[in-house]
């Protein structure tokens, strides 16, 4: 990923994207959280970051994810009715 030319540090961008994808936060919520931490940011900026970098992060994750195999088995289970 190319973060060159961005006005904010790379770790701030990645942390903001992580918060948005992991927790059910709105872009305005992210703006308020960052403002509490001393970062002046408009709520459309995280939107742009998510739109640009989330697909790239997902593609990178899929490349590094381990394959779980093609076959799997499940033991039988019995449920007793009381």
Buried (B, 14 or more C-beta within 10 A) or exposed (E): EEEEEEEBEEEBBBBBBEBBEEEEBEBEBBBBBBEEEEBEBEBEBBBEBBEEBEEEBEEEEEEEEEEEEEEEEEEEEEEEEE
